[in-house]
Amino acid sequence: MAKNFVKWKTLISEEMLSTPWMSLYHNLFELPNGKKSNYYYIHTRGSSLIIPVKEDGKILLIRQYRYLLDEVSIEMPCGGIKEGQSEQDAAKSELIEETGYDCKRLKKVGSFVPYNGISDEVCHVFVASKLFYVGDDPDETEQIEVFDATPDEVDRMIEKGRITDGMSIAGWAIARNYINKKF
């Protein structure tokens, strides 16, 4: 039998810092027992992660320099949803921006919460197929190299710790079963 959870009551919610990508919030809340406490979290518009599948079944991946870790990371194309964008629009935009490919087929296969307890972000996972090259357009802060790998090679890169990006690993876990199916 499932436990009956009681929601917390938000007393105050205030934005402490705002950037084009995220906001930092402070909430004063009350627990069901009446005790009050503070909660700090990051708010975003969400993100879209794309797993681009080529006609030969290989997956397009990116190597990207990550400033905070000062290292190159192997990832699936992914990015934040900008104001006025749908999750599908963000997926297509990030696919083009980071790989140079557009797609004729884009299928949403799931979503996940990447930073539960720290952020309210929801990441939407898409599989892109029927790819065609249009030219890349990375942000000035992005250093990206595109390469491809078979699904089994992606699995091995995760197992061997070569892919450590949590968003990519979670997105792959959701989409992996869709990859072998024909779209």
C-alpha positions in Angstrom: 0.0 0.0 0.0 1.4 3.4 -1.0 2.1 6.0 1.7 -0.1 9.1 1.6 2.4 12.0 1.1 1.4 15.5 2.3 2.6 18.4 0.2 4.6 21.2 1.6 3.1 24.7 1.7 5.0 27.4 -0.1 4.8 30.6 2.0 7.2 32.8 0.0 8.9 32.3 -3.4 11.5 34.8 -4.6 13.9 35.0 -7.5 17.3 35.8 -6.2 19.3 35.8 -9.5 18.3 35.6 -13.1 20.4 34.8 -16.2 19.4 34.0 -19.7 19.7 30.3 -18.9 18.4 29.9 -15.4 17.2 31.6 -12.2 18.1 30.9 -8.6 15.1 30.9 -6.3 14.5 30.9 -2.6 11.3 29.5 -1.1 10.2 29.7 2.5 8.0 26.6 3.0 6.0 25.0 5.8 6.1 21.3 6.5 2.9 19.4 7.4 4.0 19.5 11.0 4.1 23.3 10.9 7.9 23.7 10.9 9.1 26.4 8.5 12.3 26.1 6.5 14.2 27.4 3.4 14.7 25.8 0.0 17.0 27.1 -2.7 16.8 25.8 -6.2 17.5 26.4 -9.9 14.7 27.1 -12.2 15.0 26.5 -16.0 12.6 26.3 -19.0 13.8 22.7 -19.4 16.0 21.1 -22.0 15.9 18.8 -25.0 18.4 16.0 -25.6 18.6 14.4 -29.1 19.9 11.1 -30.1 20.6 11.4 -33.9 20.5 8.1 -35.7 22.1 7.9 -39.1 20.8 5.8 -42.0 23.5 3.1 -41.2 22.2 2.9 -37.6 25.2 4.8 -36.1 24.6 7.5 -33.5 26.0 11.0 -33.9 27.9 12.0 -30.7 29.8 15.1 -29.9 33.1 15.8 -28.1 32.8 19.1 -26.3 35.2 21.1 -24.1 33.6 21.7 -20.7 35.0 24.7 -18.8 34.0 23.7 -15.3 35.7 20.3 -15.5 38.5 21.6 -17.8 38.1 18.5 -20.0 36.5 17.2 -23.1 33.2 15.4 -22.6 31.5 12.9 -24.9 27.8 13.7 -25.1 24.5 13.5 -27.0 23.5 16.9 -28.4 21.5 18.7 -25.8 20.5 22.2 -24.8 18.1 24.5 -22.9 14.7 25.5 -24.2 14.8 29.2 -24.9 11.9 31.6 -24.3 9.2 31.0 -26.9 10.5 27.6 -28.0 8.7 24.3 -27.7 10.7 21.3 -26.6 10.6 20.0 -30.2 11.9 23.4 -31.6 14.7 23.3 -29.0 15.6 19.7 -30.1 15.9 20.6 -33.8 17.8 23.8 -33.0 20.3 22.0 -30.8 20.7 19.2 -33.3 21.6 21.7 -36.1 23.7 23.9 -33.8 25.8 21.1 -32.3 26.1 18.6 -35.2 25.3 20.5 -38.4 22.5 18.0 -39.2 18.7 18.5 -39.4 16.2 15.7 -39.5 13.0 14.8 -41.3 11.8 12.7 -38.3 11.9 13.6 -34.7 10.2 11.4 -32.1 9.9 12.2 -28.4 10.6 9.0 -26.4 10.5 10.2 -22.9 11.7 12.7 -20.3 13.6 12.8 -17.0 14.5 15.2 -14.2 18.3 15.6 -14.3 18.9 17.4 -10.9 16.1 16.2 -8.6 16.3 18.2 -5.4 18.5 21.0 -6.9 16.4 22.1 -10.0 12.9 21.9 -11.4 14.4 21.2 -14.9 12.8 18.5 -17.0 14.8 17.1 -19.9 12.9 15.9 -23.0 14.5 13.0 -24.9 14.1 12.8 -28.7 15.4 10.4 -31.4 16.1 12.1 -34.7 16.3 10.1 -37.9 16.4 10.8 -41.7 19.3 13.2 -41.1 20.6 15.6 -43.7 23.6 17.9 -43.4 22.9 21.7 -43.3 26.1 23.0 -41.7 26.9 23.5 -38.0 26.3 26.7 -36.1 27.9 26.4 -32.6 27.6 29.1 -30.0 30.9 31.0 -29.6 31.5 29.3 -26.3 31.2 25.8 -27.8 34.1 23.8 -29.1 32.6 20.7 -30.6 33.8 17.8 -32.7 31.1 15.5 -34.2 31.7 11.7 -34.6 29.6 8.6 -34.9 29.4 5.3 -33.0 27.3 2.1 -33.2 24.8 1.6 -30.4 27.0 -1.1 -28.9 30.0 1.2 -29.0 27.9 3.9 -27.1 27.0 1.2 -24.5 30.7 0.3 -24.1 31.7 4.0 -23.8 29.3 4.3 -20.9 30.4 1.1 -19.3 34.1 2.0 -19.5 33.5 5.6 -18.2 34.3 7.4 -21.4 30.8 8.9 -21.5 30.3 10.4 -18.0 27.8 13.1 -18.8 24.7 12.3 -16.8 22.2 13.9 -19.2 23.6 11.7 -22.0 23.6 8.5 -20.0 20.0 9.1 -18.8 18.8 10.0 -22.3 20.5 6.9 -23.7 18.8 4.7 -21.1 15.4 6.1 -22.1 16.0 5.9 -25.9 18.1 2.8 -26.2 15.2 0.5 -26.9 13.9 2.8 -29.7 17.2 2.8 -31.5 16.9 -0.7 -32.9 13.4 -0.1 -34.2 12.9 1.3 -37.6 11.2 4.7 -37.6 
